[in-house]
Amino acid sequence: MNQEKPTQHRAVMVSEVIEALKPRSGGRYLDATLGGATHSQELLKLSAPDGRVLSLDVDLTALGRAREMQPAYGDRWKIVESNFRHLKQAAQESGWMPFDGILFDLGLSSDELADPSKGLSFQIDGPLDMRLGPKANDDGLTAYDIVNRWTERELIDLIRTYGEDRFAPKIAQAIVMRRREKKFETTLDLAECIKDAVPLKHLKIHPATKTFQALRMAVNDELATLRLALETADEILADGGTIVVISFHSLEDRIVKQTFKKLVGYEITKKPICPTEAEVKNNSRARSAKMRAARKNTTKNNLCHEPTPLL
Ligand SMILES: C[S@@+](CC[C@H](N)C(=O)[O-])C[C@H]1O[C@@H](n2cnc3c(N)ncnc32)[C@H](O)[C@@H]1O
């Protein structure tokens, strides 16, 4: 019996991911960000009859939904609740090392954004939580803790750095003033306070957009987790295997670019690959997506010639 609602998430750059990973029969693939499972299922279909896919996520709803689809693929598909911070452990426990391809499709899914209990949206009322799942962080930090306890200085730094919001000082000041009277409990409560704090003129997006993004990035420790995962991905990748990362934020893309550059014996995409205009038109979430890929190629003497372009 189906218990989970079908996914509303539309995966981005599916054909570009497939072109980079080139799934084949017998191949082993690790999808570090299962979400609505479109990428995982494409990999399963294109690596039939015996390719294997290990899919990770921290979101219990995403995992539950995928487990309902899992019987169609039998023991070729393992679905595991795991933070990709512990990528190597999950890979080792699967018994499928080394992998021919690893995919990270970062951020959150449309299903998570629409789930009031996660408290990720400034348009839907919910608790100030923002953890994507029970294993989203190691210290149990929530958005409630940040907005009600962090100092004004810490809030400014957070909103400025992760949200790249020029109104960070105004927003932080408003948060600190308001919580002296009453602690923040819900997302709409916080969104209203931010809306009142910033001049609305010239703003093309909701004034709380960047603060909510910054809070989510801090709660889920997104940048440090990404850096750690990319550094260990090399250890579980087969020679000739490919790592693909789709990012949605310039800070994420910078980490991907810098970490890929440090990899020895890899060909990397020189520039990020962006979605086609047609995709952006059909799926506005794709507009800020950037894809980079790195292929392990330790048998070739990379010093003798320019790396060949990946895509
Ligand atoms: C953009 S969605 C992925 C969509 C997916 N590629 C698809 O085909 O539908 C990102 C997913 O990554 C998960 N996620 C984010 N950070 C994670 C982490 N550190 N470890 C594991 N999963 C994570 C989120 O819970 C979310 O389900």
The ligand as an SDF file (V2000), in Angstrom:
LIG
                    3D

 27 29  0  0  0  0  0  0  0  0999 V2000
   17.7830   18.6400   -4.6790 C   0  0  0  0  0  0  0  0  0  0  0  0
   17.2620   17.2770   -3.7760 S   0  0  0  0  0  0  0  0  0  0  0  0
   17.7880   15.9190   -4.7800 C   0  0  0  0  0  0  0  0  0  0  0  0
   16.8360   15.5950   -5.8690 C   0  0  0  0  0  0  0  0  0  0  0  0
   17.1510   14.2860   -6.5780 C   0  0  0  0  0  0  0  0  0  0  0  0
   18.3960   14.3290   -7.2790 N   0  0  0  0  0  0  0  0  0  0  0  0
   16.0280   13.8450   -7.5000 C   0  0  0  0  0  0  0  0  0  0  0  0
   16.3070   13.1900   -8.5020 O   0  0  0  0  0  0  0  0  0  0  0  0
   14.8750   14.1310   -7.2090 O   0  0  0  0  0  0  0  0  0  0  0  0
   18.4530   17.2170   -2.4910 C   0  0  0  0  0  0  0  0  0  0  0  0
   18.2530   16.0570   -1.5250 C   0  0  0  0  0  0  0  0  0  0  0  0
   19.4760   15.9210   -0.7920 O   0  0  0  0  0  0  0  0  0  0  0  0
   19.1840   15.6570    0.5460 C   0  0  0  0  0  0  0  0  0  0  0  0
   20.3330   16.0840    1.3390 N   0  0  0  0  0  0  0  0  0  0  0  0
   20.7420   17.3490    1.5900 C   0  0  0  0  0  0  0  0  0  0  0  0
   21.8470   17.3360    2.3540 N   0  0  0  0  0  0  0  0  0  0  0  0
   22.1480   16.0270    2.5840 C   0  0  0  0  0  0  0  0  0  0  0  0
   23.1870   15.3800    3.2960 C   0  0  0  0  0  0  0  0  0  0  0  0
   24.1430   16.0630    3.9240 N   0  0  0  0  0  0  0  0  0  0  0  0
   23.2000   14.0280    3.3030 N   0  0  0  0  0  0  0  0  0  0  0  0
   22.2520   13.3180    2.6410 C   0  0  0  0  0  0  0  0  0  0  0  0
   21.2290   13.8920    1.9660 N   0  0  0  0  0  0  0  0  0  0  0  0
   21.1870   15.2230    1.9320 C   0  0  0  0  0  0  0  0  0  0  0  0
   17.9230   16.4430    0.8280 C   0  0  0  0  0  0  0  0  0  0  0  0
   17.2550   15.9090    1.9410 O   0  0  0  0  0  0  0  0  0  0  0  0
   17.1660   16.2950   -0.4910 C   0  0  0  0  0  0  0  0  0  0  0  0
   16.2870   15.2060   -0.4470 O   0  0  0  0  0  0  0  0  0  0  0  0
  1  2  1  0
  2  3  1  0
  2 10  1  0
  3  4  1  0
  4  5  1  0
  5  6  1  0
  5  7  1  0
  7  8  2  0
  7  9  1  0
 10 11  1  0
 11 12  1  0
 11 26  1  0
 12 13  1  0
 13 14  1  0
 13 24  1  0
 14 15  1  0
 14 23  1  0
 15 16  2  0
 16 17  1  0
 17 18  1  0
 17 23  2  0
 18 19  1  0
 18 20  2  0
 20 21  1  0
 21 22  2  0
 22 23  1  0
 24 25  1  0
 24 26  1  0
 26 27  1  0
M  CHG  2   2   1   9  -1
M  END
$$$$
